[in-house]
Amino acid sequence: MEEKAGLFQNIKGDLSGAVSAAIITLPMSIGYGIVAFAALGPAYAPNAALTGVYCAVFAGFFASLLGGTSVLITGPKAPLTLVLASVVAYLVNNSPLPGPVANQINQIVYLAFLCVFIGGLFQLLFGMLRLGDIVKYIPYPVIAGFMNGIAILLIYKQLTPLLGLEATSGLFKDLSMLAGVKPLSVLVGISTLAMIYIARRFIKRVPASLAGLITGIAVYYLFWFMKGPSSLGPVIGSLKITIPQPVMIQGFMDVISSERLLYYLRILLLPGLILGVFGSIDSLLTAVVEDNLTARNHNSNKELVGQGVGNMISSLFGGIAGAGSVPRTLNNFRAGGRTIFSGMASSVIILLTVMLFGRFVGMIPLAAIAGIIISVGFSLFDGWSLNLIGKLVKTAEYRSEVAGNLLVTLLVTVLMLTVNLVIAIALGFGVATALFLSKMGRSIIHRTYSGRRVTSKKIRPVKLSRLLQDHGNRISVFELYGPIFFGSAEKLANKIEKSTEEARYVILDMKRVKEIDSTGAKIINRIHGSLKDKGKYLLVSYLTESHSSWESLVDMEVIATLGREYFFDDTDMALEWAEEHLLELMCSHIERDSELALEEFGVFKDFNEQELGLLKGRLTKKTYKKGEVVSREGELDRDLLFLTRGSVSIGIGLSESDRSKRLATYSPGAVFGEVELLDGNPRSADAWADIDSEIFHLTPDDLEFLRIEHPDIAHKLIMNLARELSLRLRMANEELRLLEDF
């Protein structure tokens, strides 16, 4: 609506942009129209030329009016033209139609434009169903192979007019045709091609295709006056210029009412889908370029609706399929185009030009058009796929992936040249999908580590910590990466079953798993059942109600089978549960989390009775109820804390959410608060009691008293605290090493 509101606010700039876009669109449109219907022979060339013009007129006008961009110019494109050309060639060569030859040609034309209509209908559906982004997800090797095939076919199909020949059969199917080559016609095409490249480099103000066309026409008629027309190739021919009418409607009705409708649809549906998909990709890529020019965001779905309606209307008037064009859009913008009026005006200018000067348009030599189209063909070769060959030869790194991409690219290109583009794209897409599934089907286990290498953030007395270190291999953590689906789930199960002979607790870290399909869900149940039969436990981390696969796992009864209590917010919580359960089995005689005397603390292990008594005299005992705050982040309190009973957690608030992150949990025997005591800064985290707890406080003043009056006690305490910090630092380094591996 914003675009329509400003429709006439930039008339001068929009008209300037429209003229600039029309200048490069018209000759290309004529050429693409001739290419699309080349299989019908040179006699049809004048009509074929108009099909390209009508695409630029009607698809261009309505795509601008109804689309989701401002200055995008729509017109015939090489890939879409070749798709339609393959349909026409198939109908001519492989699908004889009933009736006289003239009726057969009409029927072929009707079917060709019905294919364009179907392509536009697909685009309209893509837009209405809001699939503007999905159509972009065609594997790039398929697109690269498609573009390379288009480039080769485009160049090959222009060799006949370039050589001045009129034959409709393939050039190399009948080599006797070469006897009729007209060298002067070749010079016309080469001069056109040469001027295009010269203009691109040295003549910036004149569109290269227009400069090439003018040069080709000049050279052609120079030879025409010197040698006569017999020494040159044909021109487009006399154009029948009338006011355009939707003449294809009746033809479509005849096809729809025909007894052979289903047969026709089988021929047209897949090419129509290809027209719709590749037309959408071309237009949306052009729209992204436009966004960079205008500093505005396009509406992908609205643009597809506009493109679809434009192509459908174009087909009714006898126009081929069109899509957004980057060069034409750039010319429009650089010349002053800023609103949709520029695209609409460009279409009107093209129509008026053909109606007023159609006689002169018919005098354009086909060799000059061939030179323009060949230049487009060379520009279509995909540089990425050509670089793959160099990468395959030069480096062994990622060689299998490079080889797979190159295989798909070459497959699509070769099939386009030897069979047809529909089969090429279908098989290319199938092979690319198979390679993707094979790649995704590789092991999704990024790494495995035991509870000996990484422990939970719960700080325990030295005796319990050593027990966990000695028996940490009873806990195995599997970090998974990628989707768990039918291609990878079975390998995951086999790997876990082989790797957990020692382990009693298996933790699946799902942090980097975004999708789990039904097969994956069944495999998780199977892993659980296998472990349960052996008296083992399966724990799952980072898979909670907010996960995208949670509901499907509920439906597949995975949650009920494992038990909700075995799903944890993070791997640290799962590790802590496994450690607690393991300690219960191994040291049931120790009352974990019960009161621990100060004498049993690691930091006091080398204190004699007198020293410990003096230290106790400086401590203050405090009790905390479950949930009560021990200290808050930012507080100036600098007490050193000795936990003798209960459990205390340390955490920080996350700035971008209301949640907090647990940093550590302390059990009896733990000492904390030493950082603030030593550096004098405020508390760096919150501390709260998980259960009723008892804590002894040593204030900075009391520590200072000990340093002055009893320096040996203060020295021992500081050294033991340093050893505690060193141990924690080593553990942190080990975890950082693990993280660095990812």
Beta strands, then each sheet from edge to edge (+ up, - down):
strand 1: 73-76
strand 2: 322-325
strand 3: 445-450
strand 4: 458-459
strand 5: 475-481
strand 6: 505-512
strand 7: 537-541
strand 8: 567-568
strand 9: 620-624
strand 10: 629-631
strand 11: 640-645
strand 12: 648-653
strand 13: 660-666
strand 14: 671-672
strand 15: 686-689
strand 16: 693-698
sheet 1: 1+ 2-
sheet 2: 3+ 5- 6- 7- 8-
sheet 3: 4+ 13+ 12- 15+ 10-
sheet 4: 9+ 16- 11+ 14-
end
